[in-house]
Amino acid sequence: MTDIAEQRTWALARLAVELGANVAPGQDVVVLALDVEHAGLAREIAEVAYESGAHYVSVLYWDQHVTAGNATPILRDDVWVLE
């Protein structure tokens, strides 16, 4: 790792995997990245999870622009929702 941002990303990934999720050998892990801009952190989490013995890591990305572009706004119970 060459710069402070990479070191912090790695440290955050370790924290999420080892303390937050307490990943154990043989477990499957799902990483939900709420924005495609978080891909770097999601990849780092996947790498640390594999290093911790995860069997399989799946990363899912939520792209609000794609989702909202394909959704239709509907008024339901006085609240606008996207379907």
C-alpha positions as CSV (number, residue, x, y, z in Angstrom):
1,M,0.0,0.0,0.0
2,T,1.4,3.3,-1.0
3,D,-0.8,6.0,0.4
4,I,-2.9,6.9,3.4
5,A,-6.2,6.4,1.6
6,E,-5.3,2.8,0.6
7,Q,-4.2,2.1,4.2
8,R,-7.4,3.4,5.6
9,T,-9.5,1.4,3.1
10,W,-7.6,-1.7,4.0
11,A,-8.1,-1.0,7.8
12,L,-11.8,-0.3,7.3
13,A,-12.2,-3.6,5.3
14,R,-10.4,-5.5,8.1
15,L,-12.6,-3.9,10.7
16,A,-15.8,-4.8,8.7
17,V,-14.7,-8.4,8.1
18,E,-13.0,-9.3,11.4
19,L,-15.0,-7.4,13.9
20,G,-18.2,-6.3,12.3
21,A,-19.1,-9.5,10.5
22,N,-16.7,-11.9,12.3
23,V,-16.2,-13.9,9.2
24,A,-15.1,-17.5,9.9
25,P,-13.5,-20.0,7.6
26,G,-16.0,-21.6,5.3
27,Q,-18.6,-18.9,5.4
28,D,-20.2,-17.2,2.4
29,V,-20.2,-13.4,2.5
30,V,-22.4,-10.9,0.8
31,V,-21.1,-7.3,0.4
32,L,-23.8,-4.7,-0.5
33,A,-22.3,-1.6,-1.9
34,L,-24.8,1.2,-1.9
35,D,-23.1,3.0,-4.7
36,V,-20.9,1.9,-7.5
37,E,-18.4,4.5,-6.3
38,H,-17.8,2.2,-3.3
39,A,-16.3,-0.6,-5.6
40,G,-12.8,-0.1,-4.2
41,L,-13.9,-0.7,-0.6
42,A,-16.1,-3.6,-1.7
43,R,-13.2,-5.3,-3.4
44,E,-11.0,-4.8,-0.4
45,I,-13.6,-6.3,1.9
46,A,-13.9,-9.3,-0.5
47,E,-10.1,-9.7,-0.4
48,V,-9.9,-9.6,3.4
49,A,-12.9,-12.0,3.7
50,Y,-11.1,-14.5,1.4
51,E,-7.9,-14.0,3.5
52,S,-10.1,-14.8,6.6
53,G,-11.2,-18.1,5.0
54,A,-14.5,-17.1,3.4
55,H,-15.7,-19.8,1.0
56,Y,-17.4,-17.4,-1.4
57,V,-17.8,-13.6,-1.5
58,S,-20.5,-12.0,-3.6
59,V,-20.6,-8.2,-4.1
60,L,-23.8,-6.5,-5.1
61,Y,-24.0,-2.9,-6.3
62,W,-27.0,-0.6,-5.9
63,D,-27.0,1.9,-8.7
64,Q,-29.7,4.5,-7.8
65,H,-29.6,6.1,-11.3
66,V,-30.3,2.8,-13.0
67,T,-33.0,1.8,-10.5
68,A,-34.7,5.1,-10.5
69,G,-34.6,5.3,-14.3
70,N,-36.5,2.0,-14.7
71,A,-39.0,2.7,-12.0
72,T,-42.4,4.3,-12.2
73,P,-43.5,6.7,-9.4
74,I,-46.8,5.6,-7.8
75,L,-48.7,7.4,-5.0
76,R,-49.4,4.8,-2.3
77,D,-51.0,5.8,1.1
78,D,-50.1,9.5,0.4
79,V,-46.4,8.6,-0.2
80,W,-44.7,8.5,-3.5
81,V,-42.8,5.2,-4.1
82,L,-40.9,3.8,-7.1
83,E,-42.0,0.5,-8.6
